[in-house]
Amino acid sequence: MVGHSYFIQHYEKNEIDENVKEKPVDFSFRIRYEIKPILEEYIKDGILKESARSVINSLIED
């Protein structure tokens, strides 16, 4: 299953590789390109029911 690490906020880095708390990375990118494909694979593999697809698609509208 999708683990907690997918939901940890990431930040842009400065020149010395420190997190810049004022510049969080857009979470919708992670949902669209990491989480949704995993959940869709779960449907394909039978781990989730086909009825879950509408919920998955509503996470972030493309």
N, CA, C and O atoms as a CHARMM CRD file, in Angstrom:
* protein
*
  248
    1    1 MET  N      0.82600  -1.18500   0.00000 PROA 1      0.00000
    2    1 MET  CA     0.00000   0.00000   0.00000 PROA 1      0.00000
    3    1 MET  C      0.87600   1.25700   0.00000 PROA 1      0.00000
    4    1 MET  O      2.07300   1.20900   0.28400 PROA 1      0.00000
    5    2 VAL  N      0.24700   2.35600  -0.32300 PROA 2      0.00000
    6    2 VAL  CA     0.95200   3.63800  -0.34300 PROA 2      0.00000
    7    2 VAL  C      1.30700   3.99300   1.09700 PROA 2      0.00000
    8    2 VAL  O      0.42600   4.12000   1.94800 PROA 2      0.00000
    9    3 GLY  N      2.58500   4.15000   1.35900 PROA 3      0.00000
   10    3 GLY  CA     3.06000   4.40900   2.71300 PROA 3      0.00000
   11    3 GLY  C      3.04300   5.87600   3.09700 PROA 3      0.00000
   12    3 GLY  O      2.78800   6.75300   2.27100 PROA 3      0.00000
   13    4 HSD  N      3.31200   6.11500   4.33800 PROA 4      0.00000
   14    4 HSD  CA     3.27700   7.46700   4.88500 PROA 4      0.00000
   15    4 HSD  C      4.31200   8.38400   4.23400 PROA 4      0.00000
   16    4 HSD  O      4.12400   9.60000   4.21300 PROA 4      0.00000
   17    5 SER  N      5.38100   7.83200   3.71200 PROA 5      0.00000
   18    5 SER  CA     6.43600   8.67900   3.14500 PROA 5      0.00000
   19    5 SER  C      5.95200   9.47800   1.93000 PROA 5      0.00000
   20    5 SER  O      6.52600  10.51600   1.60000 PROA 5      0.00000
   21    6 TYR  N      4.90600   8.99900   1.27000 PROA 6      0.00000
   22    6 TYR  CA     4.35900   9.74900   0.14500 PROA 6      0.00000
   23    6 TYR  C      3.67300  11.04000   0.59100 PROA 6      0.00000
   24    6 TYR  O      3.43900  11.92900  -0.22900 PROA 6      0.00000
   25    7 PHE  N      3.35200  11.15000   1.86800 PROA 7      0.00000
   26    7 PHE  CA     2.59400  12.29600   2.36800 PROA 7      0.00000
   27    7 PHE  C      3.43900  13.25100   3.20300 PROA 7      0.00000
   28    7 PHE  O      2.90400  14.17000   3.82300 PROA 7      0.00000
   29    8 ILE  N      4.73600  13.04600   3.22300 PROA 8      0.00000
   30    8 ILE  CA     5.63400  13.95100   3.93100 PROA 8      0.00000
   31    8 ILE  C      5.92500  15.15500   3.03700 PROA 8      0.00000
   32    8 ILE  O      6.28800  15.00100   1.87100 PROA 8      0.00000
   33    9 GLN  N      5.76400  16.33800   3.58800 PROA 9      0.00000
   34    9 GLN  CA     5.97300  17.56900   2.81200 PROA 9      0.00000
   35    9 GLN  C      7.45000  17.72200   2.45300 PROA 9      0.00000
   36    9 GLN  O      8.32700  17.54200   3.29900 PROA 9      0.00000
   37   10 HSD  N      7.71200  18.05400   1.20100 PROA 10     0.00000
   38   10 HSD  CA     9.06700  18.33200   0.74200 PROA 10     0.00000
   39   10 HSD  C      9.18800  19.81700   0.42200 PROA 10     0.00000
   40   10 HSD  O      8.20200  20.48100   0.10200 PROA 10     0.00000
   41   11 TYR  N     10.40500  20.32100   0.51300 PROA 11     0.00000
   42   11 TYR  CA    10.65300  21.74500   0.29500 PROA 11     0.00000
   43   11 TYR  C     11.76100  21.92900  -0.72300 PROA 11     0.00000
   44   11 TYR  O     12.60300  21.05300  -0.91700 PROA 11     0.00000
   45   12 GLU  N     11.74400  23.09000  -1.37000 PROA 12     0.00000
   46   12 GLU  CA    12.85700  23.43800  -2.25200 PROA 12     0.00000
   47   12 GLU  C     14.11000  23.57900  -1.40000 PROA 12     0.00000
   48   12 GLU  O     14.03600  23.87200  -0.20700 PROA 12     0.00000
   49   13 LYS  N     15.24500  23.37000  -2.01900 PROA 13     0.00000
   50   13 LYS  CA    16.52800  23.45600  -1.31200 PROA 13     0.00000
   51   13 LYS  C     17.23500  24.75400  -1.68000 PROA 13     0.00000
   52   13 LYS  O     17.07600  25.26700  -2.78800 PROA 13     0.00000
   53   14 ASN  N     18.02000  25.28000  -0.73800 PROA 14     0.00000
   54   14 ASN  CA    18.83300  26.46200  -1.03700 PROA 14     0.00000
   55   14 ASN  C     20.20200  26.01500  -1.55100 PROA 14     0.00000
   56   14 ASN  O     20.42100  24.82600  -1.78000 PROA 14     0.00000
   57   15 GLU  N     21.10700  26.95100  -1.73000 PROA 15     0.00000
   58   15 GLU  CA    22.41700  26.63800  -2.31300 PROA 15     0.00000
   59   15 GLU  C     23.28400  25.72900  -1.44300 PROA 15     0.00000
   60   15 GLU  O     24.22900  25.11800  -1.94100 PROA 15     0.00000
   61   16 ILE  N     22.97300  25.63200  -0.14800 PROA 16     0.00000
   62   16 ILE  CA    23.74200  24.72000   0.71000 PROA 16     0.00000
   63   16 ILE  C     22.90700  23.49100   1.09800 PROA 16     0.00000
   64   16 ILE  O     23.16200  22.84600   2.11500 PROA 16     0.00000
   65   17 ASP  N     21.92000  23.18800   0.27300 PROA 17     0.00000
   66   17 ASP  CA    21.10200  21.97400   0.38000 PROA 17     0.00000
   67   17 ASP  C     20.26400  21.89300   1.64900 PROA 17     0.00000
   68   17 ASP  O     20.02300  20.80500   2.17200 PROA 17     0.00000
   69   18 GLU  N     19.81900  23.04900   2.14600 PROA 18     0.00000
   70   18 GLU  CA    18.90900  23.09200   3.28500 PROA 18     0.00000
   71   18 GLU  C     17.49500  23.32300   2.78100 PROA 18     0.00000
   72   18 GLU  O     17.28900  23.98900   1.76700 PROA 18     0.00000
   73   19 ASN  N     16.51800  22.76800   3.49800 PROA 19     0.00000
   74   19 ASN  CA    15.12200  23.00400   3.14800 PROA 19     0.00000
   75   19 ASN  C     14.76600  24.47300   3.33600 PROA 19     0.00000
   76   19 ASN  O     15.15900  25.09700   4.32100 PROA 19     0.00000
   77   20 VAL  N     14.02100  25.01600   2.38500 PROA 20     0.00000
   78   20 VAL  CA    13.50700  26.38300   2.49400 PROA 20     0.00000
   79   20 VAL  C     12.02500  26.24900   2.84700 PROA 20     0.00000
   80   20 VAL  O     11.18900  26.01400   1.97400 PROA 20     0.00000
   81   21 LYS  N     11.71100  26.40000   4.13300 PROA 21     0.00000
   82   21 LYS  CA    10.35000  26.16800   4.64400 PROA 21     0.00000
   83   21 LYS  C      9.30800  27.07800   3.98700 PROA 21     0.00000
   84   21 LYS  O      8.12400  26.74200   3.96000 PROA 21     0.00000
   85   22 GLU  N      9.73500  28.20700   3.46800 PROA 22     0.00000
   86   22 GLU  CA     8.81000  29.13600   2.82200 PROA 22     0.00000
   87   22 GLU  C      8.47500  28.69800   1.39600 PROA 22     0.00000
   88   22 GLU  O      7.62900  29.31400   0.74700 PROA 22     0.00000
   89   23 LYS  N      9.13400  27.63200   0.89400 PROA 23     0.00000
   90   23 LYS  CA     8.92300  27.18400  -0.48400 PROA 23     0.00000
   91   23 LYS  C      8.62500  25.68100  -0.53400 PROA 23     0.00000
   92   23 LYS  O      9.47300  24.89000  -0.94600 PROA 23     0.00000
   93   24 PRO  N      7.41100  25.29200  -0.10900 PROA 24     0.00000
   94   24 PRO  CA     7.06600  23.87000  -0.19000 PROA 24     0.00000
   95   24 PRO  C      6.87900  23.44400  -1.65000 PROA 24     0.00000
   96   24 PRO  O      6.43000  24.22200  -2.49200 PROA 24     0.00000
   97   25 VAL  N      7.23400  22.19700  -1.91900 PROA 25     0.00000
   98   25 VAL  CA     7.03900  21.63700  -3.25200 PROA 25     0.00000
   99   25 VAL  C      5.55000  21.34800  -3.41300 PROA 25     0.00000
  100   25 VAL  O      4.89700  20.88200  -2.47900 PROA 25     0.00000
  101   26 ASP  N      5.02400  21.62500  -4.59300 PROA 26     0.00000
  102   26 ASP  CA     3.60500  21.44400  -4.88300 PROA 26     0.00000
  103   26 ASP  C      3.21000  19.97300  -4.69500 PROA 26     0.00000
  104   26 ASP  O      3.71400  19.09800  -5.39900 PROA 26     0.00000
  105   27 PHE  N      2.31400  19.70900  -3.75300 PROA 27     0.00000
  106   27 PHE  CA     1.89700  18.34300  -3.44600 PROA 27     0.00000
  107   27 PHE  C      1.07700  17.72800  -4.56900 PROA 27     0.00000
  108   27 PHE  O      1.04600  16.50500  -4.70300 PROA 27     0.00000
  109   28 SER  N      0.41700  18.53900  -5.37200 PROA 28     0.00000
  110   28 SER  CA    -0.39300  17.99000  -6.46600 PROA 28     0.00000
  111   28 SER  C      0.47500  17.23900  -7.46700 PROA 28     0.00000
  112   28 SER  O      0.00500  16.29200  -8.09700 PROA 28     0.00000
  113   29 PHE  N      1.73500  17.64500  -7.62500 PROA 29     0.00000
  114   29 PHE  CA     2.65600  16.92700  -8.50700 PROA 29     0.00000
  115   29 PHE  C      2.85200  15.50200  -8.00300 PROA 29     0.00000
  116   29 PHE  O      2.81900  14.55100  -8.78400 PROA 29     0.00000
  117   30 ARG  N      3.05400  15.35900  -6.71000 PROA 30     0.00000
  118   30 ARG  CA     3.24700  14.03000  -6.12000 PROA 30     0.00000
  119   30 ARG  C      1.99200  13.17600  -6.27600 PROA 30     0.00000
  120   30 ARG  O      2.08800  11.99200  -6.60000 PROA 30     0.00000
  121   31 ILE  N      0.83100  13.75600  -6.05000 PROA 31     0.00000
  122   31 ILE  CA    -0.41200  12.99600  -6.21300 PROA 31     0.00000
  123   31 ILE  C     -0.55700  12.54200  -7.65500 PROA 31     0.00000
  124   31 ILE  O     -0.82800  11.37000  -7.91800 PROA 31     0.00000
  125   32 ARG  N     -0.38000  13.46100  -8.58400 PROA 32     0.00000
  126   32 ARG  CA    -0.60000  13.16900 -10.00000 PROA 32     0.00000
  127   32 ARG  C      0.38300  12.13800 -10.55200 PROA 32     0.00000
  128   32 ARG  O     -0.02400  11.23800 -11.28700 PROA 32     0.00000
  129   33 TYR  N      1.65200  12.24900 -10.21800 PROA 33     0.00000
  130   33 TYR  CA     2.67400  11.42500 -10.87000 PROA 33     0.00000
  131   33 TYR  C      3.23700  10.28700 -10.01700 PROA 33     0.00000
  132   33 TYR  O      4.00000   9.46800 -10.52900 PROA 33     0.00000
  133   34 GLU  N      2.88800  10.21600  -8.75200 PROA 34     0.00000
  134   34 GLU  CA     3.38900   9.13000  -7.90700 PROA 34     0.00000
  135   34 GLU  C      2.24600   8.32900  -7.27300 PROA 34     0.00000
  136   34 GLU  O      2.20000   7.10600  -7.40100 PROA 34     0.00000
  137   35 ILE  N      1.33700   9.01000  -6.59800 PROA 35     0.00000
  138   35 ILE  CA     0.30400   8.30800  -5.84200 PROA 35     0.00000
  139   35 ILE  C     -0.79000   7.74500  -6.74600 PROA 35     0.00000
  140   35 ILE  O     -1.14100   6.57100  -6.62900 PROA 35     0.00000
  141   36 LYS  N     -1.33400   8.56900  -7.64800 PROA 36     0.00000
  142   36 LYS  CA    -2.39800   8.08400  -8.53200 PROA 36     0.00000
  143   36 LYS  C     -1.96700   6.87800  -9.36300 PROA 36     0.00000
  144   36 LYS  O     -2.73100   5.91800  -9.45900 PROA 36     0.00000
  145   37 PRO  N     -0.77400   6.88300  -9.97100 PROA 37     0.00000
  146   37 PRO  CA    -0.37400   5.69000 -10.73900 PROA 37     0.00000
  147   37 PRO  C     -0.28700   4.42200  -9.88400 PROA 37     0.00000
  148   37 PRO  O     -0.62200   3.33400 -10.35400 PROA 37     0.00000
  149   38 ILE  N      0.15600   4.55500  -8.64700 PROA 38     0.00000
  150   38 ILE  CA     0.20900   3.38400  -7.77000 PROA 38     0.00000
  151   38 ILE  C     -1.19700   2.87400  -7.48100 PROA 38     0.00000
  152   38 ILE  O     -1.45300   1.67100  -7.54500 PROA 38     0.00000
  153   39 LEU  N     -2.10600   3.79000  -7.16100 PROA 39     0.00000
  154   39 LEU  CA    -3.47700   3.38100  -6.86600 PROA 39     0.00000
  155   39 LEU  C     -4.14400   2.76200  -8.08900 PROA 39     0.00000
  156   39 LEU  O     -4.90600   1.80400  -7.95500 PROA 39     0.00000
  157   40 GLU  N     -3.86800   3.29700  -9.28200 PROA 40     0.00000
  158   40 GLU  CA    -4.42100   2.71300 -10.50700 PROA 40     0.00000
  159   40 GLU  C     -3.85500   1.31600 -10.75900 PROA 40     0.00000
  160   40 GLU  O     -4.55700   0.44100 -11.26600 PROA 40     0.00000
  161   41 GLU  N     -2.61200   1.11400 -10.41300 PROA 41     0.00000
  162   41 GLU  CA    -1.99700  -0.21600 -10.51600 PROA 41     0.00000
  163   41 GLU  C     -2.68000  -1.18200  -9.54300 PROA 41     0.00000
  164   41 GLU  O     -2.86100  -2.35600  -9.86600 PROA 41     0.00000
  165   42 TYR  N     -3.05700  -0.69900  -8.36200 PROA 42     0.00000
  166   42 TYR  CA    -3.78400  -1.53400  -7.40700 PROA 42     0.00000
  167   42 TYR  C     -5.12000  -1.99300  -7.98600 PROA 42     0.00000
  168   42 TYR  O     -5.53900  -3.12600  -7.74700 PROA 42     0.00000
  169   43 ILE  N     -5.79000  -1.13000  -8.74100 PROA 43     0.00000
  170   43 ILE  CA    -7.04000  -1.52800  -9.38900 PROA 43     0.00000
  171   43 ILE  C     -6.74900  -2.61700 -10.41600 PROA 43     0.00000
  172   43 ILE  O     -7.43000  -3.64100 -10.46200 PROA 43     0.00000
  173   44 LYS  N     -5.73600  -2.38300 -11.23400 PROA 44     0.00000
  174   44 LYS  CA    -5.36700  -3.35400 -12.27000 PROA 44     0.00000
  175   44 LYS  C     -5.02900  -4.71700 -11.66300 PROA 44     0.00000
  176   44 LYS  O     -5.37700  -5.75300 -12.22900 PROA 44     0.00000
  177   45 ASP  N     -4.36000  -4.71500 -10.52600 PROA 45     0.00000
  178   45 ASP  CA    -3.94400  -5.95800  -9.86900 PROA 45     0.00000
  179   45 ASP  C     -5.04200  -6.57800  -9.00400 PROA 45     0.00000
  180   45 ASP  O     -4.86000  -7.66900  -8.46400 PROA 45     0.00000
  181   46 GLY  N     -6.17800  -5.89100  -8.86900 PROA 46     0.00000
  182   46 GLY  CA    -7.29000  -6.42700  -8.09200 PROA 46     0.00000
  183   46 GLY  C     -7.20400  -6.14000  -6.60500 PROA 46     0.00000
  184   46 GLY  O     -8.00000  -6.66700  -5.82700 PROA 46     0.00000
  185   47 ILE  N     -6.25900  -5.32100  -6.20000 PROA 47     0.00000
  186   47 ILE  CA    -6.14000  -4.96700  -4.77800 PROA 47     0.00000
  187   47 ILE  C     -7.25100  -3.99800  -4.38900 PROA 47     0.00000
  188   47 ILE  O     -7.81400  -4.09400  -3.29900 PROA 47     0.00000
  189   48 LEU  N     -7.56200  -3.06600  -5.28500 PROA 48     0.00000
  190   48 LEU  CA    -8.69300  -2.15100  -5.10200 PROA 48     0.00000
  191   48 LEU  C     -9.77500  -2.50000  -6.11600 PROA 48     0.00000
  192   48 LEU  O     -9.48300  -3.01300  -7.19600 PROA 48     0.00000
  193   49 LYS  N    -11.01600  -2.22100  -5.76400 PROA 49     0.00000
  194   49 LYS  CA   -12.13400  -2.45700  -6.68000 PROA 49     0.00000
  195   49 LYS  C    -12.17300  -1.38000  -7.74800 PROA 49     0.00000
  196   49 LYS  O    -11.66600  -0.27500  -7.54900 PROA 49     0.00000
  197   50 GLU  N    -12.77200  -1.70600  -8.87200 PROA 50     0.00000
  198   50 GLU  CA   -12.92700  -0.75000  -9.97500 PROA 50     0.00000
  199   50 GLU  C    -13.67700   0.49900  -9.51900 PROA 50     0.00000
  200   50 GLU  O    -13.45400   1.58400 -10.05600 PROA 50     0.00000
  201   51 SER  N    -14.54500   0.35800  -8.55200 PROA 51     0.00000
  202   51 SER  CA   -15.31100   1.51200  -8.05800 PROA 51     0.00000
  203   51 SER  C    -14.40600   2.55900  -7.39800 PROA 51     0.00000
  204   51 SER  O    -14.82600   3.70200  -7.21900 PROA 51     0.00000
  205   52 ALA  N    -13.19700   2.19700  -7.04000 PROA 52     0.00000
  206   52 ALA  CA   -12.26300   3.15400  -6.44600 PROA 52     0.00000
  207   52 ALA  C    -11.73200   4.14900  -7.46500 PROA 52     0.00000
  208   52 ALA  O    -11.20300   5.19500  -7.08800 PROA 52     0.00000
  209   53 ARG  N    -11.86600   3.84000  -8.75500 PROA 53     0.00000
  210   53 ARG  CA   -11.31100   4.70300  -9.79900 PROA 53     0.00000
  211   53 ARG  C    -11.88400   6.12000  -9.74200 PROA 53     0.00000
  212   53 ARG  O    -11.14200   7.08200  -9.94000 PROA 53     0.00000
  213   54 SER  N    -13.16800   6.27200  -9.47900 PROA 54     0.00000
  214   54 SER  CA   -13.75600   7.61700  -9.43600 PROA 54     0.00000
  215   54 SER  C    -13.18600   8.42900  -8.27400 PROA 54     0.00000
  216   54 SER  O    -12.98400   9.63700  -8.40200 PROA 54     0.00000
  217   55 VAL  N    -12.92700   7.77600  -7.15100 PROA 55     0.00000
  218   55 VAL  CA   -12.32000   8.46600  -6.01100 PROA 55     0.00000
  219   55 VAL  C    -10.88100   8.87200  -6.35100 PROA 55     0.00000
  220   55 VAL  O    -10.46200   9.99200  -6.05900 PROA 55     0.00000
  221   56 ILE  N    -10.14000   7.96700  -6.96000 PROA 56     0.00000
  222   56 ILE  CA    -8.76000   8.24200  -7.35000 PROA 56     0.00000
  223   56 ILE  C     -8.71400   9.40700  -8.32900 PROA 56     0.00000
  224   56 ILE  O     -7.87600  10.29800  -8.19200 PROA 56     0.00000
  225   57 ASN  N     -9.59800   9.40900  -9.30600 PROA 57     0.00000
  226   57 ASN  CA    -9.62800  10.48200 -10.30100 PROA 57     0.00000
  227   57 ASN  C    -10.00900  11.82700  -9.69900 PROA 57     0.00000
  228   57 ASN  O     -9.65300  12.87100 -10.24600 PROA 57     0.00000
  229   58 SER  N    -10.71600  11.81700  -8.59900 PROA 58     0.00000
  230   58 SER  CA   -11.13700  13.07700  -7.97800 PROA 58     0.00000
  231   58 SER  C    -10.05000  13.67700  -7.07000 PROA 58     0.00000
  232   58 SER  O    -10.19200  14.80700  -6.60500 PROA 58     0.00000
  233   59 LEU  N     -8.97400  12.93100  -6.81800 PROA 59     0.00000
  234   59 LEU  CA    -7.91500  13.45000  -5.94900 PROA 59     0.00000
  235   59 LEU  C     -7.34500  14.75900  -6.48200 PROA 59     0.00000
  236   59 LEU  O     -7.30900  15.76400  -5.77200 PROA 59     0.00000
  237   60 ILE  N     -6.91000  14.74100  -7.71200 PROA 60     0.00000
  238   60 ILE  CA    -6.43100  15.93600  -8.40700 PROA 60     0.00000
  239   60 ILE  C     -6.96700  15.83300  -9.82300 PROA 60     0.00000
  240   60 ILE  O     -6.64000  14.89600 -10.55100 PROA 60     0.00000
  241   61 GLU  N     -7.77000  16.77100 -10.20300 PROA 61     0.00000
  242   61 GLU  CA    -8.32200  16.75200 -11.55400 PROA 61     0.00000
  243   61 GLU  C     -7.25400  17.12800 -12.55000 PROA 61     0.00000
  244   61 GLU  O     -6.59000  18.15300 -12.39600 PROA 61     0.00000
  245   62 ASP  N     -7.07900  16.30400 -13.57800 PROA 62     0.00000
  246   62 ASP  CA    -6.08800  16.59900 -14.61600 PROA 62     0.00000
  247   62 ASP  C     -6.56900  17.68100 -15.54600 PROA 62     0.00000
  248   62 ASP  O     -5.85800  18.05400 -16.48000 PROA 62     0.00000
